[in-house]
Structure formats: C-alpha cells, structure tokens
Amino acid sequence: MDKNNLKNLLKDVKLGDIGVDKALEILKHLPYEDLSFAHIDHHRSLRQGFPEVIYGEGKTTEQIIGIAKGILNKGNKILITKASEKDYRAIRKIEKGALYHKNSRAIVVNKGKDKKTGKVLVITAGTSDIPVAEEAAVTADFLGSSVETIYDIGVAGIHRLFDKKEKLLSARVIVVVAGMDGALASVVGGLVDKPVVAVPTSVGYGASFGGLSALLAMLNSCANGIAVVNIDNGFGAGCLAHRINMMGE
C-alpha cells in the first residue's frame, strides 16, 4: 500500500464508490501481515516511500513466494536481493513480468512506470566488483533514481578514472565499489564535490580478510564526504545513494 493507492482508496470511500466495510477489509493488513514465518511490513511504503525489500539468502523458495505474494497483493513493485535462479522461476509463476538480474542476483517486479530522477553513478575498481555494484545499481534504479555505471577503473590504471572525470562531476551521488585495498573511494572523494557512498567488497587475496582491509581503508579515508556501508552491501549503498539523490529534488 503506497501513498497513491491509499489516496485513491480514501477518494473512492468519499465518493461512495467503495463502502466503509470494504475499505476496512482492504486496510485490515495495512500495519503488517502475519505469515507466522514472517511479518510483512505493509506500512513501509507509506513511511519510507518504497515497499519492504526481500532478502532472499537464507530463506526457502516457499518463504520467498509467500512474502512476495503478500507484498504484490498490496502494491505493484517488489525487489528481492540475493535470490537464486530457482527463486526467479518460482516468482515467474505468480508474476510473468518479473525480471532477474543475474549479476546482482536480484529479482525485480515493477508494474508501474516510475519517473527516473537525478543521477546516481556507480563505479567499480575491478571487474570482480561488478556483482556488488550491480546490486547497488538495480536497487537505486528500482527506487526511482536515474543510474549510470562505469566498471573497471581502479587505481592500478588511474588514467582510466581521469578519462571519466566529466561523468563523475555530472553525477549527483557516486557509489564507489572496490575490494583489494579499497583505495578508489579515497581517490574519487578527493576529486569531486559530490557525496560518495563507498562499498568495500570481499574481493582480494588473503590479507584482504574477506573485505575487512577495504572496509578499514574506506573508514580511514582522509577524503571528505565519504559514507561507508558494510562489506558487499550493494543494496544498502543503492538505498543511501537514492535517498541522497532525492534530496536534490
């Protein structure tokens, strides 16, 4: 249930097109819906501007389908992160318009026509960082941001980054995804006056400690205006970048 759906429902009640009892039936599960294994937060779209997102990893396909049905019954869009192709095949049985973004492992259903806003630029240090970057890009796009991506422009070949400076400067928010030493976030932060959302990835050899080295490097950056999300958290980066982007509107 989003703001537009709620407004339309109230208008229909006011005009007499829908009775009070019918409206109460529709609103009965507005705060949340108890599925025993999950409590779907149908109020989230009203509070935050977009519906609850399903984190697929660790859930059975049956649980994902149950939650997805509950959300789709109250709205027209859904995002499932860390989903498998098996999950996607199951979702397609209840919603033919579902799309699977294989790199990011994200399933998207969006039956509306969202107007894309501003510009979020997602860049990676290396090709191995692309899956996390794609999760950020898909998330920001799903939420309504205009998104552009540039991949494999890390500090090992810094001239590749400088060639993209115009695109860096034209973005409203920049998401920097990097593993190894995580240095790209600091370099970008020192070049632009835009907010930078840094995403450390678990890409790297032994001393990278599964992304911990990149995380600590980004947290200790001497460049200003950098916010850091958790290791491999492309979804969190996409959400934050979108919210910052929307403030520009």
Secondary structure per residue as TSV (DSSP state, phi and psi in degrees):
chain	resnum	aa	ss	phi	psi
A	1	M	-	360.0	110.0
A	2	D	-	-103.0	-179.6
A	3	K	H	-62.1	-41.2
A	4	N	H	-65.2	-42.4
A	5	N	H	-62.8	-40.9
A	6	L	H	-67.0	-42.3
A	7	K	H	-60.7	-43.6
A	8	N	H	-64.2	-38.3
A	9	L	H	-63.7	-44.7
A	10	L	H	-64.9	-38.0
A	11	K	H	-63.5	-41.7
A	12	D	H	-63.9	-38.0
A	13	V	H	-65.6	-43.9
A	14	K	H	-60.8	-39.5
A	15	L	H	-82.7	-8.5
A	16	G	T	84.8	8.5
A	17	D	S	-74.7	-25.2
A	18	I	S	-128.9	134.0
A	19	G	-	-75.1	163.2
A	20	V	H	-62.6	-41.2
A	21	D	H	-63.1	-40.9
A	22	K	H	-64.6	-41.1
A	23	A	H	-63.2	-40.5
A	24	L	H	-63.3	-37.4
A	25	E	H	-63.3	-41.0
A	26	I	H	-66.7	-37.9
A	27	L	H	-85.4	-6.8
A	28	K	T	-54.8	-39.0
A	29	H	T	-101.9	18.5
A	30	L	S	-60.3	-47.5
A	31	P	S	-61.3	-54.8
A	32	Y	-	-164.6	163.3
A	33	E	E	-122.5	125.4
A	34	D	E	-89.3	112.9
A	35	L	-	-104.9	11.6
A	36	S	S	75.0	-50.5
A	37	F	S	-91.5	-8.0
A	38	A	-	-156.1	150.7
A	39	H	E	-118.4	101.9
A	40	I	E	-74.8	125.7
A	41	D	-	-87.5	85.5
A	42	H	T	-73.3	-12.5
A	43	H	T	-83.6	-10.0
A	44	R	H	-63.4	-37.5
A	45	S	H	-62.6	-37.5
A	46	L	H	-69.2	-36.0
A	47	R	H	-78.4	-42.0
A	48	Q	H	-116.7	-8.5
A	49	G	S	94.1	-5.3
A	50	F	S	-151.4	152.8
A	51	P	-	-71.0	169.8
A	52	E	-	-58.2	136.4
A	53	V	-	-98.6	137.6
A	54	I	E	-92.1	122.5
A	55	Y	E	-88.0	110.4
A	56	G	-	-76.7	-32.0
A	57	E	T	-64.7	132.9
A	58	G	T	90.4	-12.0
A	59	K	S	-99.2	148.6
A	60	T	-	-75.4	160.2
A	61	T	H	-60.6	-36.7
A	62	E	H	-64.2	-39.9
A	63	Q	H	-65.7	-42.3
A	64	I	H	-60.9	-44.3
A	65	I	H	-63.0	-42.5
A	66	G	H	-60.5	-45.1
A	67	I	H	-68.2	-42.3
A	68	A	H	-61.5	-42.2
A	69	K	H	-60.3	-43.1
A	70	G	H	-62.0	-42.5
A	71	I	H	-70.0	-44.4
A	72	L	H	-65.4	-29.6
A	73	N	T	-67.2	-19.2
A	74	K	T	-109.6	-3.7
A	75	G	-	-159.3	-165.9
A	76	N	S	-126.1	12.2
A	77	K	E	-147.4	151.4
A	78	I	E	-156.3	145.6
A	79	L	E	-127.3	128.8
A	80	I	E	-120.3	119.6
A	81	T	E	-100.1	160.0
A	82	K	S	51.4	47.0
A	83	A	-	-101.8	152.9
A	84	S	-	-97.4	168.1
A	85	E	H	-66.0	-30.0
A	86	K	H	-62.8	-42.9
A	87	D	H	-61.0	-41.8
A	88	Y	H	-62.8	-44.1
A	89	R	H	-60.5	-37.0
A	90	A	H	-69.8	-40.3
A	91	I	H	-64.2	-37.6
A	92	R	H	-61.2	-26.0
A	93	K	H	-70.9	-26.2
A	94	I	H	-104.3	-15.8
A	95	E	-	-149.1	101.8
A	96	K	T	-64.9	-24.0
A	97	G	T	-83.5	4.5
A	98	A	-	-66.6	143.4
A	99	L	E	-120.1	142.3
A	100	Y	E	-114.3	121.1
A	101	H	E	-96.3	99.9
A	102	K	T	-61.3	-43.1
A	103	N	T	-59.8	-43.3
A	104	S	T	-90.9	-9.8
A	105	R	T	59.8	37.7
A	106	A	E	-112.5	138.3
A	107	I	E	-106.5	130.8
A	108	V	E	-124.9	131.4
A	109	V	E	-122.9	121.1
A	110	N	E	-144.7	98.8
A	111	K	-	-87.4	-4.5
A	112	G	S	-91.1	-177.4
A	113	K	-	-123.4	83.5
A	114	D	-	-71.4	137.8
A	115	K	-	-82.4	125.4
A	116	K	-	-81.6	140.7
A	117	T	E	-124.8	144.8
A	118	G	E	58.7	-149.8
A	119	K	E	-154.9	118.3
A	120	V	E	-106.7	124.3
A	121	L	E	-105.1	124.2
A	122	V	E	-110.4	122.6
A	123	I	E	-126.9	154.8
A	124	T	E	-125.5	155.5
A	125	A	S	-74.8	-42.9
A	126	G	S	-135.7	171.5
A	127	T	G	-66.8	-32.5
A	128	S	G	-67.1	-15.4
A	129	D	G	-87.0	-5.0
A	130	I	H	-59.8	-42.5
A	131	P	H	-55.3	-42.4
A	132	V	H	-68.3	-40.7
A	133	A	H	-63.3	-39.7
A	134	E	H	-64.1	-36.3
A	135	E	H	-62.3	-42.2
A	136	A	H	-64.1	-43.7
A	137	A	H	-66.3	-45.3
A	138	V	H	-62.5	-40.8
A	139	T	H	-63.5	-50.8
A	140	A	H	-62.6	-39.3
A	141	D	H	-64.7	-44.2
A	142	F	H	-58.1	-38.7
A	143	L	H	-77.8	-15.9
A	144	G	T	121.3	6.0
A	145	S	E	-86.0	148.7
A	146	S	E	-79.7	127.7
A	147	V	E	-124.0	138.1
A	148	E	E	-129.4	148.2
A	149	T	E	-126.0	145.9
A	150	I	E	-137.1	123.7
A	151	Y	-	-116.4	150.7
A	152	D	S	65.0	57.9
A	153	I	-	-129.8	43.5
A	154	G	-	-75.9	179.0
A	155	V	G	-71.8	-14.0
A	156	A	G	-66.7	-19.0
A	157	G	G	-141.2	69.8
A	158	I	T	-61.3	-23.1
A	159	H	H	-61.7	-25.9
A	160	R	H	-67.1	-35.5
A	161	L	H	-68.9	-44.9
A	162	F	H	-63.3	-30.1
A	163	D	T	-66.6	-18.0
A	164	K	T	-104.0	16.4
A	165	K	H	-60.9	-36.7
A	166	E	H	-61.7	-38.9
A	167	K	H	-69.7	-35.6
A	168	L	H	-61.1	-43.6
A	169	L	H	-74.6	-22.3
A	170	S	H	-86.0	-12.3
A	171	A	-	-79.6	153.1
A	172	R	S	-87.1	-35.0
A	173	V	E	-140.3	142.9
A	174	I	E	-121.5	127.4
A	175	V	E	-102.5	122.0
A	176	V	E	-111.1	118.8
A	177	V	E	-112.5	122.0
A	178	A	E	-153.8	140.5
A	179	G	-	-106.1	-144.3
A	180	M	T	49.9	-115.8
A	181	D	T	-91.9	-5.0
A	182	G	-	64.6	19.6
A	183	A	T	-72.0	-22.6
A	184	L	H	-60.0	-35.1
A	185	A	H	-60.9	-41.8
A	186	S	H	-66.2	-40.9
A	187	V	H	-63.2	-47.6
A	188	V	H	-64.6	-41.8
A	189	G	H	-60.2	-29.8
A	190	G	T	-84.3	-7.1
A	191	L	T	-102.1	-25.1
A	192	V	-	-123.6	163.4
A	193	D	S	-105.4	23.2
A	194	K	S	-100.1	154.4
A	195	P	-	-64.9	137.4
A	196	V	E	-117.6	126.6
A	197	V	E	-103.8	114.4
A	198	A	E	-97.2	133.7
A	199	V	E	-123.5	107.4
A	200	P	E	-75.5	142.1
A	201	T	-	-115.1	164.4
A	202	S	S	-84.3	14.5
A	203	V	-	-76.2	129.7
A	204	G	S	149.7	170.1
A	205	Y	-	-82.1	-174.8
A	206	G	G	-48.1	-46.2
A	207	A	G	-73.5	-3.7
A	208	S	G	-77.6	-14.2
A	209	F	G	51.0	47.0
A	210	G	G	64.3	27.7
A	211	G	G	104.8	-8.6
A	212	L	H	-64.1	-38.9
A	213	S	H	-61.7	-44.5
A	214	A	H	-64.9	-40.0
A	215	L	H	-60.1	-48.3
A	216	L	H	-66.1	-37.7
A	217	A	H	-63.1	-43.0
A	218	M	H	-67.7	-39.5
A	219	L	H	-66.1	-28.3
A	220	N	T	-97.5	12.3
A	221	S	-	-60.2	141.0
A	222	C	-	-89.7	-4.9
A	223	A	S	-76.4	148.2
A	224	N	S	-92.1	157.6
A	225	G	S	77.2	25.2
A	226	I	E	-109.2	127.4
A	227	A	E	-109.7	141.3
A	228	V	E	-118.3	131.3
A	229	V	-	-102.6	-179.4
A	230	N	-	-72.4	166.8
A	231	I	T	-60.1	128.3
A	232	D	T	65.0	15.3
A	233	N	-	-89.6	69.0
A	234	G	H	-63.0	-36.2
A	235	F	H	-60.9	-48.1
A	236	G	H	-61.6	-38.4
A	237	A	H	-65.9	-41.9
A	238	G	H	-63.0	-40.6
A	239	C	H	-62.8	-49.1
A	240	L	H	-63.3	-44.3
A	241	A	H	-61.4	-40.8
A	242	H	H	-63.5	-44.3
A	243	R	H	-63.8	-42.0
A	244	I	H	-62.8	-43.7
A	245	N	H	-57.4	-43.2
A	246	M	H	-66.6	-28.1
A	247	M	H	-64.2	-25.7
A	248	G	T	-71.2	-11.2
A	249	E	-	-88.6	360.0
